[in-house]
Structure formats: structure tokens, C-alpha cells
């Protein structure tokens, strides 16, 4: 037994021993954190042009940090079986370094391959912005602790969340992943989130929190997203740079193990106008220096290599350094102070840089030491390498976890107006966007509005459809419906009392509905059952808005991207929510 394999030795001693045994290629492989595909049956699918096979990643490229990409519905048990297959491959490598498996959020309803997965067999909760609507740190910690248990049972050891970003720009497509617009409230919720995932300290029962996106990705110019070249700029017209750091400060205090900077490049600040993953004054100066953060820093996905995703060209998000070749981009990332490159699988570039004398092996060792330390702290070299799939089936999605998620969905419902609430059970209802099988437990469902006492309508918040492929998953642009989109709803409101619920993945302009609907609610990933429990009075309404709702697009366009709740004469202010 080598010292690094001895669980009785101190972690730092084990790290030092293993580091001394590693080749440069093995060290370079450790510094990449990329996608690995999971088949619905839990097997390892063959690779393609975008994602190499898992065997190639581990055996040939010596990569051992992977973010799971589920190819269709995959149960937690099948993820666990896949995980064990992956670990068997890793155990057969020269040093047997275990794989660290990560995931984007997968407890809500939004399915975006770039940001989150739907709950599937895991317990179903509101989107993070819905947790923000509860404003309850104890509930957020309960969620994170349940997510920890479910992840742990499936072999997932790093959460590529929570987002510490603030929802200060209403048009931003990532708003649903935030906890709201108010920095102090978000900071309190975020600390609870981190502690729920990690516990008091990172250990064998923890899931490491990779908090993102430093130093706060909310103030995107014009509300566009930095996944795309047209959204690469972050702006601070209100001078609120420090405001956006508050949630991260709470994350550091809570012991967050890992941090991810965003794609965006700051404009008109003291920092260089390059993407945050390349930005030395932000990573080394602010994150490492001012805050003393010595955990793992992993870049967001795809900063180096141009790709084609879902048939659409996707240039590397090398904002501000587009002119550099791939070697120079990696060099800039390492010089900036990052430890891992997300979404890339080109460790040969790091080997080249060291062999060419452009990056020292001592610099590589600094990052490798940080990365290995987390593997040891989480027990991956010891009894946490494999998981028991039969236990996964018992833990993930168990009835108590599902009940807790449903209760959180209820608590996230925000009642905006309520002239006819609560509804009386047994009345005749006409439905649009609600499952009749669910509604039948509350009322008599009718097919003709003329026969109904009330209509219940559910709609997604409006957005401006963009390009196809990858871009189609991002809801961006306008926040108001077109006349054509509104017409079916307004025809109902004119004919009978109508309750309208809007899924507020962004702060929609609800002005045309506020005087027409008999009642108006906002939800953030609540099921039909959770909503109807509130509408029919089976559960109290307690949610409040995690951001303000603007009265017009003109007000949104005149607001400042970095300032919270900054639209003129909002339709509903931050924190609004009626109690029934």
C-alpha cells in the first residue's frame, strides 16, 4: 500500500505522496472537468465529435472529473450503475485515481442541457427562484440536504450549483437559477444552501458546492446571456459591483469548496475587459487575494475550443481573447489563477505549455494539490468510491423527500391578486394548461367555458424565440406577450371569472392581465397539485416575489442592469404576495 492509499494518514500527507507519483500527463488530466454521457440503461455510450467516450476520457486523456449529461430519462439507480462502471475504469488506471462526478441542478422542471435537468426520479422542488420566493433559509437548507442525500446515493459528489448571481436584470435568461434580486436575502439563503450540501465541513458525506458565477453574472448588458457573443458584456451603470459580491461572501463564510467564474467580461470597471475565466485581477486579485479563497476554481464550460452543439456552431466563450489560439487561451486561464477547465477535454495543451516552458510544473502542482485535496476530503479514495444501486433506489425520490418538495412548491406560489380566492371545492372549472386528472380532485372539470363557474389558466412567461439548437433553450428578450399570444386568455377573462397563473422564470410584464383576471398568481416550478392546493384553500399562500414585476418593457429597457428592483412604477414590488 502506498501512503496515498492509507486512510489512517493525514490528508495533506496523502496528497503530497500522490502528487509526487504523478506524471505531467496525469496532472494535466486532473485539471479538466468535462461532460460524460449517461445512457438511459446506465451504460457508457460511445463517443461522438462533441463528447468522447467515457473510457477515452479516463484511460487515454486521464481526465477524472465529469459532469453527467443524461441522454433521455435516466433513473437515479441507472446513474448509480453508470457511476460504478466509471469508477471501475478509473480503478484500472496506473494510480487508480477515482472519478469525481458532478451535475447541474436536477430537482426542478426546467430542462436545459446548458444549465439544469428536470427532476426525473429525484424529488421535485421549485426552481431556485421559487426557493427565493419562500425567503426561508431553513427550507433552503432542507432542500440542499435532501439533494445531498439523493446525489450521494447516486454517486454524484459535486453540485454545479448554487448560483449566487442576483436577478437584477429582468431580461436575463438565467434568472430562474438565482435565489432572487436582493443581495442580503440571497446571501442568507445561499449560506443555508451551501451548508445543506456540504455540512459544517467538506467530508465523506458531503456534496461539494461549486458556487457560481463569480463575481456575479446578473448584470448582463441588455439582459443578454454570455453563453453567446452578443451577450458577453457585463455592465455596472449603477456602480453596484460590490453589491453583487455579497452572496459570494456568505458562501465563503459557509465554507463553499469550489467556485466557478462566469463567461462575461466586465466593461468600464477597474478590471481588464476579458472574460472572468481569463481575468487575473478578478481571480487572483479578488477571489484569491481579497477573499483568501484557496479552494478549487473551475472555469465555466467551453472557454477554449470551438464546437458544434446540436447542429449549431458554438464558438469558444473566449470573450476578450478571441484572437488567442487554444494554447494561449489555456495559458491565460492558468495565469489568471483557475485550477480546472470546464467542458474541455484537451489536457495535451497543458502538457505542451509546460514542456515549452510557458507554464511551470510548480504552477500545475498548486492546482493539482487543491483538486486532490477535495477528492480525499470526500472519501473518494476510501469507502466512497462505489455506491450501492439498490440503496440509491431507496433513497432518491423516497416519499418523504417528494412530500417535502411538494410542500416547497406550495410555499413558492405567490398570489398577486385574489378577488375570488380561495375557490370553492366542487365548482365547475374550465382548464387551459392544467391537467384535468389532477383538477378532478378539487372540482368538476367541464369542456365548455359556458358551463364553468371559473376558468384556471397556466402560462409560461413570455420570451423572444432566438436561434435553434443550443440557443433555443434560453428564454431571453421581451417580457411581454404579443396580442396574438394574449388573445385566448383575454377571451376567457371576458367570458367568466378566470384565475391566471404564470410560470415566472423571468419577471413577466403582467399589466394586460392584472385588471382582467379574477385572480393572478406567479409560480416558479410548482406542479398543478401544489398550485391547486393554494387556489382551493387546502394550503395557505405564503410566497412573496423574489424580484419586482415591471409594468412595461419600456421601464425594463430604462432600468440599470446591476441595480436590483430598478424599474419605474413596478406593477408589483419586490416582496409582494397576498396571504390567504
Buried (B, 14 or more C-beta within 10 A) or exposed (E): EEBBBEEEBEBEEBBBBBBEEBEBBBBBBBBBBBBBBBBEEBBBBEBEEEBBBBBBBBBEBBBBBBBBBBEEEBBBBBBBBBBBBBBEBBBEBEBBBBBBBBBBBBBBBBBBBBBBBBBBBBBBBBBBBBBBBBBBBEBBBBBBBBBBBBBBBBBBBBBBBBBBBBBBBBBBBBBBBBBBBBBEBBBBBBBBBBBBBBBEEBEBEBBBBBBBBBBBBBBBBBBBBBBBEEBBBBBBBBEBBEBBBBBBBBBBEBBBBBBBBBBBBBBEBEBBBBBBBBBBBBBBBBBBEEBEBEBBBBBBBBBBBEBEBEEEEBEBBBBBBBEBEBBBBBBBBBBBBBBBBBBBBBBEBBBBBBEEEBBEEEBBBEBBBBBBBBBBBBBBBEEBBBBBBEBBBEBBBBEEBBEBBBBBBBBBBBBBBBEBBBBEEEBBBBBBBBBEEBBEEBBBBBEEBEEBBBBBBBBEBBBEEBEEBBBEBBBBBBBBBEEEEBEEBBEBBEEBBBBBBBBBBBBBBBBBBBEBBBBBBBBBBBBBBBBBBBBBBBBBBBBBBBBBBBBBBEBBEEBBBBBBBBBEEBBBBBBBBBEB
